[in-house]
Amino acid sequence: MSPVSPATPAIEVAGIGRVFGRQAQEVTALREVTFEVAQGEIVALLGGNGAGKTTLLKILSTVLTPSWGTARVQGFDAVEQPRRVREALGVVFGGDRGLYGRLSARDNLRYFGMLGELGRAQLRRRIPEVLAQVHLEQAADRRVETFSKGMRQRLHLAIGLLTRPSVLLLDEPTVGLDPVEAQSLRETVLALRDEGVAILLTSHYLLDVERLAQRVVLLHEGVVKQQCSLAEFTRQVGHVATVTVRGTGVLPDLAARPPQDLSTLAVRQEGDSWEIDVWPKEWSADVFTELGRLFGGVAVRDVRVQDMRLEEAFASQSGPGRAEEAAP
Ligand SMILES: Nc1ncnc2c1ncn2[C@@H]1O[C@H](COP(=O)(O)OP(=O)(O)OP(=O)(O)O)[C@@H](O)[C@H]1O
């Protein structure tokens, strides 16, 4: 980790804009984006398709230059000092891209470490350390093609950690993972934050944002539509998931037992079968107590939980707003 003052923001984006193409084909991906990520903080960068998230991550990782504005990582300018920025930064773009299935996890780490200009001695020391950090020691010498999605995602993270970055760009860390794998990956990410790593996270899942981030930056058509604490964001979103309870026979008497920690209910009934959606405002043990109270004593056949995708939240929040303003 680089010796920076705790007062220096880990990421500092000031008035960034990016235009692609020329004249008739011109597309303004970013108009005016300003925000900071403090040392040891996790900020979720959110926005619907085409909002500008990828463009911003590319600017921060020095792959793309901005058309205007400045981006700094640990105080280093992404355009003037790209090498220093790359030294401070770990970039984890997950999914199935980029790993070599026929190589072991250890050999993938060696390969990417060498591309990242780490020396042999450094790699000998770092590889076991990052394998331990992401809990892949036991699988280190297995071919990656035998890995689950969660293990692959862990390996991506390990590669991003090889250079001991103090800032991580984490793109969709839990996409395609089952709930257990997703939760265990989140715990690894939280452990990194506790070690002081600053993280800019993009995700389509509210649960990731809720469990990981302290603050939210919401992009819409290339401008920051909203910046707020996680508490404020989830309050505005209203609910974290849809729980669908299906049963047969007598409906629970919801009028007699008005729901508490659940925001709304929708009831569907066909013949003898019924289906009720409830929307918990947040995940807590109280939600399960409340579900037990509402549905105790009726014939429940199954319960399904669908974590809310952020698109649903944006549907209510991504109105035109500031995005209508003229580009600078
Ligand atoms: N190389 C490019 N040439 C032209 N237009 C581009 C280019 N890259 C991005 N854009 C446009 O810039 C806008 C922002 O794209 P960007 O990929 O940054 O959005 P995003 O928020 O990452 O979306 P998604 O969630 O769909 O990945 C879009 O309108 C996109 O079509």
The ligand as a MOL file (V3000), in Angstrom:
LIG
                    3D

  0  0  0     0  0            999 V3000
M  V30 BEGIN CTAB
M  V30 COUNTS 31 33 0 0 0
M  V30 BEGIN ATOM
M  V30 1 N -16.3250 3.2310 -27.4710 0
M  V30 2 C -17.5100 3.8030 -27.5120 0
M  V30 3 N -17.9660 4.4160 -28.6450 0
M  V30 4 C -19.1660 5.0350 -28.6900 0
M  V30 5 N -20.0370 5.0700 -27.6540 0
M  V30 6 C -19.6640 4.4800 -26.5020 0
M  V30 7 C -18.3950 3.8140 -26.3810 0
M  V30 8 N -18.3130 3.3270 -25.1010 0
M  V30 9 C -19.4730 3.6610 -24.4910 0
M  V30 10 N -20.2700 4.3560 -25.3230 0
M  V30 11 C -21.6060 4.9120 -25.0070 0
M  V30 12 O -21.4810 5.6740 -23.8170 0
M  V30 13 C -22.6400 5.4960 -23.0010 0
M  V30 14 C -22.2070 4.9950 -21.6270 0
M  V30 15 O -21.7110 3.6550 -21.7570 0
M  V30 16 P -21.1030 2.8010 -20.5480 0
M  V30 17 O -20.6660 1.4930 -21.1280 0
M  V30 18 O -20.0950 3.6050 -19.8340 0
M  V30 19 O -22.3880 2.6080 -19.6290 0
M  V30 20 P -22.6140 1.5960 -18.4040 0
M  V30 21 O -23.2000 2.4250 -17.3160 0
M  V30 22 O -21.3690 0.8500 -18.1060 0
M  V30 23 O -23.7170 0.6190 -18.9730 0
M  V30 24 P -23.8920 -0.9950 -18.7700 0
M  V30 25 O -24.4640 -1.1830 -17.3920 0
M  V30 26 O -24.8700 -1.3130 -19.8570 0
M  V30 27 O -22.5570 -1.6260 -18.9690 0
M  V30 28 C -23.5600 4.5640 -23.7560 0
M  V30 29 O -24.4770 5.3330 -24.4600 0
M  V30 30 C -22.6180 3.8260 -24.6940 0
M  V30 31 O -23.2890 3.4170 -25.8480 0
M  V30 END ATOM
M  V30 BEGIN BOND
M  V30 1 1 1 2
M  V30 2 1 2 3
M  V30 3 2 2 7
M  V30 4 2 3 4
M  V30 5 1 4 5
M  V30 6 2 5 6
M  V30 7 1 6 7
M  V30 8 1 6 10
M  V30 9 1 7 8
M  V30 10 2 8 9
M  V30 11 1 9 10
M  V30 12 1 10 11
M  V30 13 1 11 12
M  V30 14 1 11 30
M  V30 15 1 12 13
M  V30 16 1 13 14
M  V30 17 1 13 28
M  V30 18 1 14 15
M  V30 19 1 15 16
M  V30 20 2 16 17
M  V30 21 1 16 18
M  V30 22 1 16 19
M  V30 23 1 19 20
M  V30 24 2 20 21
M  V30 25 1 20 22
M  V30 26 1 20 23
M  V30 27 1 23 24
M  V30 28 2 24 25
M  V30 29 1 24 26
M  V30 30 1 24 27
M  V30 31 1 28 29
M  V30 32 1 28 30
M  V30 33 1 30 31
M  V30 END BOND
M  V30 END CTAB
M  END
